[in-house]
Amino acid sequence: MTRHIALIAYPDCQLLDVSGPWQVFASANALSPHPLYQLTLVADAVGPVATNSGLAVHATHTYHQLKRLMPLDTLLVAGGSGVMQQRDIAEVKQVLRDIAPMVRRLGSICSGAFLLAAAGLLDGCRVTTHWRHAEQLAEEYPALSVEPDALYSESNGRYTSAGITAGIDLALSLVEADHGAELAGRVARELVVFLHRPGGQSQFSEILRRQLAAGPLRRLLDQLHADPSVDHGLESMADLMAVSPRHLSRLFRRYLNTTPGAYLTQLRLEQARLALLNEREQLSLERLAQRWRLGGAEQLRRQFQRYYGVSPSVYRQRFATSHAASAQESASCL
């Protein structure tokens, strides 16, 4: 069965909010023996639509032609600075209200959530958007439950995502729901993107954010990052900073809002995550826990689930599946 996917663009939309999800579905078609998705770009008029980067995309249908596209499986609204003008157009909002009951999946990329919210189509839903716009979305539409840190979210058949690359994550999750993790993994590898980040994963790199805010701790953090497997204890870290352990803990609280031990654990979990992607070694969880000083296998499993939102085995399985498929494709070309 071919599923019909429509994306809504408008003047000053974000180019990657359109092209990112579009390419995910197009790549799924290219990697399959027969087309899985029919793709349609919709705007207020047929023809070129200037994005906020200045590069234009070409719409083949108008809002008023949406009903002619039935049955429509999925409708996604792009984000971008132009969405604030679109949400003030009564005609556009009415078209979305009319079409919503006939669409299996209705969603938005980034600030596209403002248009769906203005149409009353996200009331009572858990939603997300780009972190920069989350507070405004929550204030202007109190009927929504805004999750400012999620990559993407599904609630009551409504799909919302954070900015730009998170739209790719959302599209990959839809491909996985439609056709399984193997195909979604192959698409992700084809596009050279992270293999389907969980929707609840933070929009931010916590480690990077803390490095930027490290202040006088930056020199110590650089050494910890250089080799997290070293037996860095509180005393040795304090010695590196030429301060007392108590003062070091105060510095971590002040600048990073964490403890030296918790920060080091996050670093080690990141190394374990990267090691899970190493097909050549395929180390057991017990070995990984020993290598990165994370206790035993069960402790590593619990910490990994808490921090990344998926278990180590699921994370490894997704990568291994796409890697194997990619290897088969490469061999067939020889």
Backbone hydrogen bonds in HBPLUS format (Angstrom, degrees):
<---DONOR---> <-ACCEPTOR-->    atom                        ^
c    i                          cat <-CA-CA->   ^        H-A-AA   ^      H-
h    n   atom  resd res      DA  || num        DHA   H-A  angle D-A-AA Bond
n    s   type  num  typ     dist DA aas  dist angle  dist       angle   num
A0003-ARG N   A0036-LEU O   2.84 MM  33  6.19 164.7  1.86 151.3 146.3     1
A0038-GLN N   A0003-ARG O   2.81 MM  35  6.07 156.4  1.87 143.0 148.1     2
A0073-ASP N   A0004-HIS O   2.94 MM  69  5.20 134.1  2.15 131.6 145.7     3
A0074-THR N   A0004-HIS O   3.20 MM  70  6.62 160.9  2.23 154.5 157.2     4
A0005-ILE N   A0038-GLN O   2.74 MM  33  5.94 167.8  1.75 167.5 171.4     5
A0040-THR N   A0005-ILE O   2.97 MM  35  6.36 144.4  2.09 155.4 163.4     6
A0006-ALA N   A0074-THR O   2.91 MM  68  6.28 166.5  1.93 158.5 162.2     7
A0076-LEU N   A0006-ALA O   2.94 MM  70  6.39 160.1  1.98 157.0 163.1     8
A0007-LEU N   A0040-THR O   2.92 MM  33  6.39 156.7  1.98 163.4 171.2     9
A0042-VAL N   A0007-LEU O   2.82 MM  35  5.99 172.6  1.82 165.6 166.5    10
A0008-ILE N   A0076-LEU O   2.80 MM  68  6.21 158.1  1.85 161.0 167.8    11
A0078-ALA N   A0008-ILE O   3.14 MM  70  6.00 170.5  2.15 154.5 157.2    12
A0009-ALA N   A0042-VAL O   2.82 MM  33  6.09 167.5  1.84 175.9 179.6    13
A0013-CYS N   A0010-TYR O   3.05 MM   3  5.58 126.4  2.35 151.7 143.0    14
A0012-ASP N   A0050-ALA O   2.82 MM  38  6.08 162.8  1.85 158.3 160.4    15
A0082-GLY N   A0012-ASP O   3.01 MM  70  4.59 164.0  2.04 127.5 124.0    16
A0052-ASN N   A0013-CYS O   2.78 MM  39  5.62 163.2  1.80 157.5 157.2    17
A0014-GLN N   A0079-GLY O   2.67 MM  65  5.69 162.8  1.70 146.7 142.7    18
A0017-ASP N   A0014-GLN O   3.03 MM   3  5.29 134.4  2.25 104.6 117.8    19
A0018-VAL N   A0015-LEU O   3.02 MM   3  5.44 144.0  2.15 107.5 117.8    20
A0019-SER N   A0015-LEU O   2.86 MM   4  6.13 170.4  1.87 161.2 160.1    21
A0020-GLY N   A0016-LEU O   2.88 MM   4  5.04 150.3  1.97 120.7 129.9    22
A0022-TRP N   A0018-VAL O   3.21 MM   4  6.16 156.0  2.27 147.1 153.5    23
A0023-GLN N   A0019-SER O   2.90 MM   4  5.88 156.6  1.96 142.6 147.8    24
A0024-VAL N   A0020-GLY O   3.19 MM   4  6.53 150.3  2.28 148.6 156.9    25
A0025-PHE N   A0021-PRO O   3.17 MM   4  6.54 163.8  2.19 159.9 161.3    26
A0026-ALA N   A0022-TRP O   2.90 MM   4  6.12 156.6  1.96 149.5 157.3    27
A0027-SER N   A0023-GLN O   2.74 MM   4  5.80 154.7  1.80 146.9 153.1    28
A0028-ALA N   A0024-VAL O   3.01 MM   4  6.25 147.0  2.12 141.6 150.8    29
A0029-ASN N   A0025-PHE O   3.10 MM   4  6.43 149.2  2.20 141.7 149.2    30
A0030-ALA N   A0026-ALA O   2.99 MM   4  6.33 155.5  2.05 143.9 150.6    31
A0031-LEU N   A0027-SER O   2.95 MM   4  6.12 142.0  2.10 146.5 155.5    32
A0032-SER N   A0029-ASN O   3.17 MM   3  5.29 162.7  2.20 107.5 112.3    33
A0060-THR N   A0041-LEU O   3.01 MM  19  5.84 145.2  2.13 144.7 151.1    34
A0061-HIS N   A0041-LEU O   3.33 MM  20  6.51 149.5  2.43 156.9 158.1    35
A0043-ALA N   A0061-HIS O   3.02 MM  18  6.52 152.9  2.10 150.6 156.7    36
A0063-TYR N   A0043-ALA O   3.06 MM  20  5.97 120.1  2.44 142.9 150.2    37
A0047-GLY N   A0059-ALA O   2.95 MM  12  5.15 161.5  1.98 134.9 140.5    38
A0059-ALA N   A0047-GLY O   2.83 MM  12  5.15 162.3  1.86 147.2 141.0    39
A0049-VAL N   A0057-VAL O   2.60 MM   8  5.22 148.4  1.70 157.6 168.0    40
A0057-VAL N   A0049-VAL O   2.93 MM   8  5.22 154.5  1.99 141.6 144.2    41
A0051-THR N   A0055-LEU O   3.08 MM   4  5.67 161.3  2.12 131.5 137.3    42
A0054-GLY N   A0051-THR O   2.99 MM   3  5.40 161.4  2.02 114.1 120.2    43
A0065-GLN N   A0062-THR O   2.98 MM   3  5.28 151.2  2.06 107.9 117.1    44
A0066-LEU N   A0063-TYR O   3.07 MM   3  5.50 165.6  2.09 116.7 119.5    45
A0068-ARG N   A0065-GLN O   3.00 MM   3  5.31 134.3  2.22 104.4 117.1    46
A0069-LEU N   A0066-LEU O   2.88 MM   3  5.28 153.6  1.95 111.3 120.1    47
A0070-MET N   A0067-LYS O   3.38 MM   3  5.66 168.1  2.39 108.1 110.8    48
A0105-ARG N   A0073-ASP O   2.92 MM  32  6.26 148.5  2.02 152.8 162.2    49
A0075-LEU N   A0105-ARG O   2.89 MM  30  6.38 154.1  1.96 159.6 168.1    50
A0107-GLY N   A0075-LEU O   2.87 MM  32  6.26 160.1  1.91 163.0 165.0    51
A0077-VAL N   A0107-GLY O   2.91 MM  30  6.33 146.9  2.02 130.9 139.6    52
A0109-ILE N   A0077-VAL O   2.80 MM  32  6.11 155.4  1.86 166.1 162.0    53
A0083-VAL N   A0080-GLY O   3.05 MM   3  5.77 169.5  2.06 123.6 127.0    54
A0085-GLN N   A0082-GLY O   3.21 MM   3  5.57 134.5  2.42 105.2 115.9    55
A0086-GLN N   A0082-GLY O   3.23 MM   4  6.54 157.7  2.29 146.8 153.4    56
A0087-ARG N   A0083-VAL O   2.96 MM   4  6.14 153.5  2.03 153.2 158.0    57
A0088-ASP N   A0085-GLN O   3.17 MM   3  5.47 151.9  2.25 105.9 114.4    58
A0089-ILE N   A0086-GLN O   3.07 MM   3  5.40 166.2  2.09 113.9 117.6    59
A0092-VAL N   A0089-ILE O   3.14 MM   3  5.55 122.0  2.49 107.2 120.1    60
A0093-LYS N   A0089-ILE O   3.27 MM   4  6.63 164.9  2.30 157.0 160.8    61
A0094-GLN N   A0090-ALA O   2.96 MM   4  6.16 154.3  2.02 150.8 158.2    62
A0095-VAL N   A0091-GLU O   3.05 MM   4  6.28 155.9  2.11 146.7 152.5    63
A0096-LEU N   A0092-VAL O   3.13 MM   4  6.46 158.6  2.18 149.8 155.1    64
A0097-ARG N   A0093-LYS O   2.98 MM   4  6.27 154.7  2.05 146.7 153.7    65
A0098-ASP N   A0094-GLN O   2.91 MM   4  6.14 156.6  1.96 150.0 156.3    66
A0099-ILE N   A0095-VAL O   2.98 MM   4  6.16 152.3  2.06 148.3 155.6    67
A0100-ALA N   A0096-LEU O   2.95 MM   4  5.85 146.9  2.06 147.2 154.5    68
A0102-MET N   A0099-ILE O   2.92 MM   3  5.50 146.9  2.03 119.9 130.2    69
A0103-VAL N   A0100-ALA O   3.18 MM   3  5.37 169.7  2.19 113.5 116.7    70
A0159-TYR N   A0106-LEU O   2.92 MM  53  6.16 158.1  1.97 140.2 146.7    71
A0108-SER N   A0159-TYR O   2.76 MM  51  6.36 139.6  1.92 149.4 162.8    72
A0112-GLY N   A0109-ILE O   2.95 MM   3  5.34 159.7  1.99 136.7 137.9    73
A0110-CYS N   A0161-SER O   3.02 MM  51  5.51 123.8  2.35 110.7 126.7    74
A0113-ALA N   A0110-CYS O   3.42 MM   3  6.57 171.5  2.43 125.1 125.7    75
A0114-PHE N   A0111-SER O   2.97 MM   3  5.72 159.6  2.01 122.0 126.2    76
A0115-LEU N   A0112-GLY O   3.12 MM   3  5.58 132.7  2.35 108.6 119.0    77
A0116-LEU N   A0112-GLY O   3.46 MM   4  6.91 161.3  2.50 150.3 154.3    78
A0117-ALA N   A0113-ALA O   2.81 MM   4  5.93 156.0  1.87 149.3 157.0    79
A0118-ALA N   A0114-PHE O   2.88 MM   4  5.96 154.8  1.95 140.8 147.7    80
A0119-ALA N   A0115-LEU O   3.11 MM   4  6.31 137.9  2.30 139.0 149.6    81
A0121-LEU N   A0116-LEU O   2.95 MM   5  5.34 157.9  2.00 164.7 157.4    82
A0120-GLY N   A0117-ALA O   2.90 MM   3  5.01 157.3  1.95 106.4 113.2    83
A0125-CYS N   A0122-LEU O   3.02 MM   3  5.42 152.8  2.10 142.1 139.2    84
A0124-GLY N   A0143-ALA O   2.83 MM  19  5.64 162.5  1.86 137.6 143.4    85
A0145-SER N   A0125-CYS O   2.97 MM  20  6.03 171.4  1.98 158.3 155.6    86
A0127-VAL N   A0145-SER O   2.90 MM  18  6.10 158.4  1.94 143.6 148.7    87
A0147-GLU N   A0127-VAL O   2.68 MM  20  5.93 165.4  1.70 169.2 174.5    88
A0133-HIS N   A0130-HIS O   2.84 MM   3  5.55 147.7  1.94 123.4 132.2    89
A0134-ALA N   A0131-TRP O   3.41 MM   3  5.12 153.3  2.48  94.6 102.0    90
A0137-LEU N   A0133-HIS O   2.97 MM   4  6.18 161.4  2.01 157.6 163.2    91
A0138-ALA N   A0134-ALA O   3.00 MM   4  6.23 162.1  2.04 152.1 156.4    92
A0139-GLU N   A0135-GLU O   2.98 MM   4  6.17 156.2  2.04 148.1 154.6    93
A0140-GLU N   A0136-GLN O   2.94 MM   4  6.05 164.4  1.96 154.8 158.4    94
A0141-TYR N   A0137-LEU O   3.01 MM   4  5.91 141.6  2.17 143.1 152.1    95
A0144-LEU N   A0141-TYR O   3.03 MM   3  5.89 165.3  2.06 128.1 131.0    96
A0203-GLN N   A0149-ASP O   2.96 MM  54  5.48 124.9  2.27 135.4 148.2    97
A0151-LEU N   A0199-GLY O   2.79 MM  48  4.90 138.5  1.96 153.2 160.4    98
A0162-ALA N   A0151-LEU O   2.75 MM  11  5.20 156.3  1.80 154.7 150.4    99
A0152-TYR N   A0199-GLY O   3.22 MM  47  4.57 162.5  2.25 116.9 120.3   100
A0153-SER N   A0160-THR O   2.78 MM   7  5.39 154.8  1.84 156.5 159.8   101
A0160-THR N   A0153-SER O   2.99 MM   7  5.39 159.8  2.03 150.6 157.2   102
A0155-SER N   A0158-ARG O   2.91 MM   3  5.22 155.3  1.97 145.1 153.4   103
A0158-ARG N   A0155-SER O   2.90 MM   3  5.22 154.5  1.96 112.9 121.4   104
A0166-ALA N   A0163-GLY O   3.03 MM   3  5.56 167.6  2.04 134.2 130.2   105
A0167-GLY N   A0164-ILE O   2.89 MM   3  5.49 146.4  2.00 115.0 124.8   106
A0168-ILE N   A0165-THR O   2.96 MM   3  5.16 131.6  2.21 100.1 113.0   107
A0169-ASP N   A0165-THR O   3.20 MM   4  6.69 150.6  2.29 142.7 150.6   108
A0170-LEU N   A0166-ALA O   2.90 MM   4  6.19 156.1  1.95 147.4 153.3   109
A0171-ALA N   A0167-GLY O   2.98 MM   4  6.16 162.4  2.01 141.7 146.6   110
A0172-LEU N   A0168-ILE O   2.87 MM   4  6.10 157.1  1.92 151.3 157.7   111
A0173-SER N   A0169-ASP O   2.97 MM   4  6.22 148.7  2.07 144.0 152.6   112
A0173-SER N   A0170-LEU O   3.07 MM   3  5.07 117.2  2.48  94.0 109.6   113
A0174-LEU N   A0170-LEU O   3.02 MM   4  6.39 144.2  2.15 146.6 156.8   114
A0174-LEU N   A0171-ALA O   3.13 MM   3  5.05 120.9  2.50  91.8 106.5   115
A0175-VAL N   A0171-ALA O   2.95 MM   4  6.29 155.4  2.02 150.0 156.6   116
A0176-GLU N   A0172-LEU O   2.90 MM   4  6.13 156.9  1.95 146.9 153.4   117
A0177-ALA N   A0173-SER O   2.96 MM   4  6.15 154.0  2.02 139.8 146.8   118
A0178-ASP N   A0174-LEU O   2.94 MM   4  6.15 147.3  2.05 143.4 152.4   119
A0179-HIS N   A0175-VAL O   2.76 MM   4  5.80 165.5  1.78 156.9 160.8   120
A0180-GLY N   A0176-GLU O   2.77 MM   4  4.31 143.3  1.90 126.1 126.8   121
A0184-ALA N   A0180-GLY O   3.34 MM   4  6.58 168.6  2.36 148.4 151.8   122
A0185-GLY N   A0181-ALA O   2.84 MM   4  5.91 153.6  1.91 146.8 153.7   123
A0186-ARG N   A0182-GLU O   2.99 MM   4  6.27 152.1  2.07 146.4 154.0   124
A0187-VAL N   A0183-LEU O   2.90 MM   4  6.19 159.4  1.95 155.9 161.2   125
A0188-ALA N   A0184-ALA O   2.96 MM   4  6.18 162.1  2.00 146.4 151.4   126
A0189-ARG N   A0185-GLY O   2.95 MM   4  6.15 158.0  2.00 146.7 152.5   127
A0190-GLU N   A0186-ARG O   2.88 MM   4  6.05 154.5  1.95 145.5 153.0   128
A0191-LEU N   A0187-VAL O   2.96 MM   4  6.22 149.8  2.06 150.7 158.4   129
A0193-VAL N   A0188-ALA O   3.03 MM   5  5.35 166.2  2.05 148.0 152.4   130
A0192-VAL N   A0189-ARG O   3.06 MM   3  4.75 150.7  2.15  95.4 104.5   131
A0196-HIS N   A0194-PHE O   2.81 MM   2  5.97 110.1  2.31 119.9 104.0   132
A0201-GLN N   A0198-PRO O   3.05 MM   3  5.44 161.1  2.08 112.8 118.8   133
A0209-ARG N   A0205-SER O   2.91 MM   4  6.12 167.6  1.92 158.8 162.6   134
A0210-ARG N   A0206-GLU O   2.98 MM   4  6.14 154.5  2.05 146.4 152.8   135
A0211-GLN N   A0207-ILE O   2.94 MM   4  6.22 151.9  2.02 148.1 156.3   136
A0212-LEU N   A0208-LEU O   3.03 MM   4  6.31 159.2  2.08 154.8 159.3   137
A0213-ALA N   A0210-ARG O   3.10 MM   3  5.02 130.9  2.35  93.3 106.8   138
A0214-ALA N   A0211-GLN O   3.20 MM   3  5.02 167.4  2.22 107.5 109.1   139
A0217-LEU N   A0214-ALA O   3.01 MM   3  5.14 159.4  2.05 131.7 128.8   140
A0218-ARG N   A0215-GLY O   3.24 MM   3  5.86 170.9  2.25 122.3 124.1   141
A0220-LEU N   A0217-LEU O   3.04 MM   3  5.36 116.4  2.46 107.2 122.3   142
A0221-LEU N   A0217-LEU O   2.93 MM   4  6.19 164.7  1.95 161.5 166.6   143
A0222-ASP N   A0218-ARG O   2.94 MM   4  6.19 153.5  2.01 151.3 157.8   144
A0223-GLN N   A0219-ARG O   3.36 MM   4  6.66 148.7  2.46 139.0 146.0   145
A0223-GLN N   A0220-LEU O   3.02 MM   3  5.24 121.2  2.38 100.2 114.7   146
A0224-LEU N   A0220-LEU O   2.97 MM   4  6.33 154.2  2.03 152.1 160.2   147
A0225-HIS N   A0221-LEU O   2.86 MM   4  6.04 160.4  1.90 154.0 158.9   148
A0226-ALA N   A0222-ASP O   3.08 MM   4  6.19 139.2  2.25 134.5 145.0   149
A0230-VAL N   A0227-ASP O   3.31 MM   3  6.02 169.7  2.33 119.0 121.9   150
A0232-HIS N   A0230-VAL O   2.67 MM   2  5.55 131.2  1.91 114.0  97.7   151
A0237-MET N   A0233-GLY O   2.95 MM   4  6.13 162.2  1.98 157.1 162.0   152
A0238-ALA N   A0234-LEU O   2.96 MM   4  6.10 152.7  2.03 144.5 152.3   153
A0239-ASP N   A0235-GLU O   2.90 MM   4  6.19 149.4  2.00 146.5 155.4   154
A0240-LEU N   A0236-SER O   3.04 MM   4  6.32 151.1  2.13 143.7 150.5   155
A0241-MET N   A0237-MET O   3.26 MM   4  6.54 137.9  2.44 137.2 147.6   156
A0241-MET N   A0238-ALA O   3.12 MM   3  5.14 128.8  2.40  94.5 108.0   157
A0242-ALA N   A0238-ALA O   2.86 MM   4  5.96 110.0  2.36 135.0 153.9   158
A0243-VAL N   A0238-ALA O   3.04 MM   5  5.28 169.2  2.05 145.5 148.2   159
A0242-ALA N   A0239-ASP O   3.01 MM   3  4.74 145.9  2.13  94.3 105.0   160
A0248-LEU N   A0244-SER O   2.89 MM   4  6.19 157.4  1.94 156.5 163.6   161
A0249-SER N   A0245-PRO O   3.01 MM   4  6.26 158.6  2.06 149.2 153.8   162
A0250-ARG N   A0246-ARG O   3.07 MM   4  6.38 151.0  2.16 142.3 150.3   163
A0251-LEU N   A0247-HIS O   2.92 MM   4  6.25 152.2  2.00 149.6 157.0   164
A0252-PHE N   A0248-LEU O   2.98 MM   4  6.33 156.5  2.03 152.0 158.1   165
A0253-ARG N   A0249-SER O   3.01 MM   4  6.24 156.7  2.07 146.3 152.6   166
A0254-ARG N   A0250-ARG O   2.87 MM   4  6.05 157.8  1.92 148.4 155.0   167
A0255-TYR N   A0251-LEU O   2.90 MM   4  5.98 173.3  1.90 155.1 156.7   168
A0256-LEU N   A0252-PHE O   2.83 MM   4  5.14 145.9  1.94 131.1 142.0   169
A0257-ASN N   A0252-PHE O   2.93 MM   5  6.18 109.9  2.44 143.8 153.7   170
A0257-ASN N   A0253-ARG O   3.19 MM   4  4.22 136.0  2.40 103.1 110.2   171
A0263-TYR N   A0259-THR O   3.04 MM   4  6.24 163.1  2.07 157.4 161.7   172
A0264-LEU N   A0260-PRO O   3.07 MM   4  6.26 162.4  2.10 148.4 153.1   173
A0265-THR N   A0261-GLY O   2.97 MM   4  6.19 150.5  2.06 145.9 154.3   174
A0266-GLN N   A0262-ALA O   3.11 MM   4  6.40 154.3  2.18 147.2 152.6   175
A0267-LEU N   A0263-TYR O   3.12 MM   4  6.48 156.4  2.18 149.0 155.3   176
A0268-ARG N   A0264-LEU O   2.99 MM   4  6.27 159.1  2.04 149.4 154.9   177
A0269-LEU N   A0265-THR O   2.88 MM   4  6.12 152.6  1.96 149.7 157.4   178
A0270-GLU N   A0266-GLN O   3.04 MM   4  6.27 151.9  2.12 146.0 153.0   179
A0271-GLN N   A0267-LEU O   3.14 MM   4  6.53 149.6  2.24 144.4 152.3   180
A0272-ALA N   A0268-ARG O   2.95 MM   4  6.25 154.2  2.02 146.8 154.1   181
A0273-ARG N   A0269-LEU O   2.84 MM   4  6.11 152.6  1.92 147.3 155.0   182
A0274-LEU N   A0270-GLU O   3.07 MM   4  6.34 159.3  2.11 146.3 150.7   183
A0275-ALA N   A0271-GLN O   2.95 MM   4  6.18 150.0  2.04 144.0 152.8   184
A0276-LEU N   A0272-ALA O   3.02 MM   4  6.30 139.2  2.19 144.0 154.1   185
A0276-LEU N   A0273-ARG O   3.17 MM   3  5.23 128.5  2.45  95.5 108.6   186
A0277-LEU N   A0274-LEU O   3.07 MM   3  5.38 145.2  2.20 103.9 113.9   187
A0278-ASN N   A0275-ALA O   3.00 MM   3  5.20 163.0  2.03 109.6 114.9   188
A0282-GLN N   A0278-ASN O   3.29 MM   4  6.38 169.4  2.31 163.8 163.4   189
A0288-LEU N   A0284-SER O   2.95 MM   4  6.25 161.1  1.99 152.7 158.3   190
A0289-ALA N   A0285-LEU O   2.84 MM   4  5.97 158.2  1.89 146.6 152.6   191
A0290-GLN N   A0286-GLU O   3.01 MM   4  6.25 152.5  2.08 143.8 151.1   192
A0291-ARG N   A0287-ARG O   2.84 MM   4  6.06 163.2  1.87 153.0 157.6   193
A0292-TRP N   A0288-LEU O   3.03 MM   4  6.16 160.5  2.07 151.2 155.2   194
A0294-LEU N   A0289-ALA O   2.77 MM   5  4.63 169.9  1.78 142.2 145.8   195
A0293-ARG N   A0290-GLN O   3.33 MM   3  5.07 168.3  2.35 100.7 103.3   196
A0300-LEU N   A0296-GLY O   2.99 MM   4  6.25 160.3  2.03 153.7 159.5   197
A0301-ARG N   A0297-ALA O   2.87 MM   4  6.09 156.7  1.92 148.4 155.3   198
A0302-ARG N   A0298-GLU O   3.01 MM   4  6.25 162.7  2.04 150.5 153.8   199
A0303-GLN N   A0299-GLN O   3.02 MM   4  6.19 167.7  2.04 152.1 155.6   200
A0304-PHE N   A0300-LEU O   2.87 MM   4  5.92 161.3  1.90 152.4 157.9   201
A0305-GLN N   A0301-ARG O   3.05 MM   4  6.16 165.1  2.07 148.7 152.6   202
A0306-ARG N   A0302-ARG O   3.03 MM   4  6.19 158.1  2.08 146.0 152.2   203
A0307-TYR N   A0303-GLN O   2.98 MM   4  6.12 156.5  2.04 148.7 154.5   204
A0308-TYR N   A0304-PHE O   2.84 MM   4  5.74 169.7  1.85 156.1 159.7   205
A0309-GLY N   A0305-GLN O   2.96 MM   4  4.91 137.9  2.14 122.5 130.9   206
A0315-TYR N   A0311-SER O   3.02 MM   4  6.25 165.5  2.05 156.4 160.8   207
A0316-ARG N   A0312-PRO O   2.90 MM   4  6.07 164.3  1.93 150.9 154.8   208
A0317-GLN N   A0313-SER O   2.89 MM   4  5.99 156.5  1.95 144.0 151.2   209
A0318-ARG N   A0314-VAL O   3.07 MM   4  6.25 160.0  2.11 151.9 155.3   210
A0319-PHE N   A0315-TYR O   3.36 MM   4  6.65 159.7  2.41 145.7 150.5   211
A0320-ALA N   A0316-ARG O   2.84 MM   4  6.03 173.1  1.85 160.6 162.9   212
A0321-THR N   A0317-GLN O   2.94 MM   4  6.00 159.5  1.98 149.0 153.9   213
A0322-SER N   A0318-ARG O   3.36 MM   4  6.53 168.9  2.37 144.1 146.1   214
A0323-HIS N   A0319-PHE O   2.88 MM   4  6.02 156.8  1.93 155.5 163.2   215
A0324-ALA N   A0320-ALA O   2.92 MM   4  6.04 161.4  1.96 149.3 153.4   216
A0325-ALA N   A0321-THR O   3.10 MM   4  6.30 162.0  2.13 148.2 153.1   217
A0326-SER N   A0322-SER O   2.91 MM   4  6.04 154.6  1.97 144.0 151.1   218
A0327-ALA N   A0323-HIS O   2.92 MM   4  6.15 153.1  2.00 147.3 154.5   219
A0328-GLN N   A0324-ALA O   3.04 MM   4  6.31 151.6  2.12 147.5 154.4   220
A0329-GLU N   A0325-ALA O   3.08 MM   4  6.34 155.0  2.14 146.0 152.5   221
A0330-SER N   A0326-SER O   2.97 MM   4  6.23 156.6  2.03 148.3 154.5   222
A0331-ALA N   A0327-ALA O   2.95 MM   4  6.17 157.2  2.01 145.6 151.7   223
A0332-SER N   A0328-GLN O   3.01 MM   4  6.22 149.0  2.11 144.2 152.2   224
A0333-CYS N   A0330-SER O   3.11 MM   3  5.36 146.4  2.23 101.8 111.8   225
A0334-LEU N   A0331-ALA O   3.14 MM   3  5.40 160.0  2.18 107.7 114.0   226
